[in-house]
Amino acid sequence: MQQCDRLTPLVGREFDEMLAGMDRTIAKCTEDRTTDVVRCLTGGPPHDFRTVVARESTGDG
């Protein structure tokens, strides 16, 4: 919340409230920003950790 207090005078109350809301949803695990970014950038779902490790350890990536 300290960061929100510092940013409010600089960016406006609406933006401050939006950031605070995003932080709350992430903290409650109701938003998965990493999965959303991967889907946006690649058009597909992210690979699970074991798949990535297996691919990278064989040099197929």
C-alpha positions as CSV (number, residue, x, y, z in Angstrom):
1,M,0.0,0.0,0.0
2,Q,3.0,2.3,0.5
3,Q,3.7,2.3,-3.2
4,C,0.1,3.3,-4.0
5,D,0.4,6.2,-1.5
6,R,3.6,7.4,-3.3
7,L,2.2,7.0,-6.8
8,T,-1.2,8.6,-6.2
9,P,-0.1,12.2,-6.5
10,L,1.9,11.4,-9.7
11,V,-0.6,9.2,-11.6
12,G,-4.1,10.0,-10.3
13,R,-6.4,8.2,-8.0
14,E,-8.1,6.1,-10.7
15,F,-4.8,4.5,-11.8
16,D,-3.8,4.1,-8.2
17,E,-7.0,2.2,-7.4
18,M,-6.6,0.0,-10.5
19,L,-3.0,-1.0,-9.5
20,A,-4.1,-1.7,-5.9
21,G,-7.0,-3.9,-7.3
22,M,-4.7,-5.8,-9.5
23,D,-2.3,-6.4,-6.6
24,R,-5.2,-7.7,-4.5
25,T,-6.4,-10.1,-7.2
26,I,-2.9,-11.5,-7.7
27,A,-2.4,-11.9,-3.9
28,K,-5.7,-13.8,-3.7
29,C,-4.5,-16.0,-6.7
30,T,-7.5,-15.0,-8.7
31,E,-5.3,-13.7,-11.5
32,D,-2.4,-15.5,-13.2
33,R,-0.5,-12.7,-14.9
34,T,2.2,-15.1,-16.2
35,T,-0.2,-17.4,-18.0
36,D,-2.0,-14.4,-19.5
37,V,1.2,-12.9,-20.9
38,V,2.3,-16.3,-22.4
39,R,-1.1,-16.7,-24.1
40,C,-0.9,-13.1,-25.4
41,L,2.6,-13.5,-26.8
42,T,2.5,-17.0,-28.1
43,G,-1.1,-17.6,-28.8
44,G,-1.1,-20.8,-26.8
45,P,-1.0,-22.0,-23.2
46,P,2.3,-22.1,-21.3
47,H,4.2,-25.4,-21.0
48,D,4.4,-27.0,-17.6
49,F,7.8,-26.9,-15.8
50,R,8.7,-30.5,-16.4
51,T,8.1,-30.2,-20.1
52,V,10.4,-27.1,-20.3
53,V,13.1,-28.8,-18.2
54,A,13.0,-32.0,-20.4
55,R,13.2,-29.9,-23.6
56,E,16.0,-27.7,-22.4
57,S,18.1,-30.6,-21.0
58,T,18.0,-32.5,-24.4
59,G,18.8,-29.4,-26.5
60,D,15.6,-29.6,-28.5
61,G,14.5,-26.1,-27.6
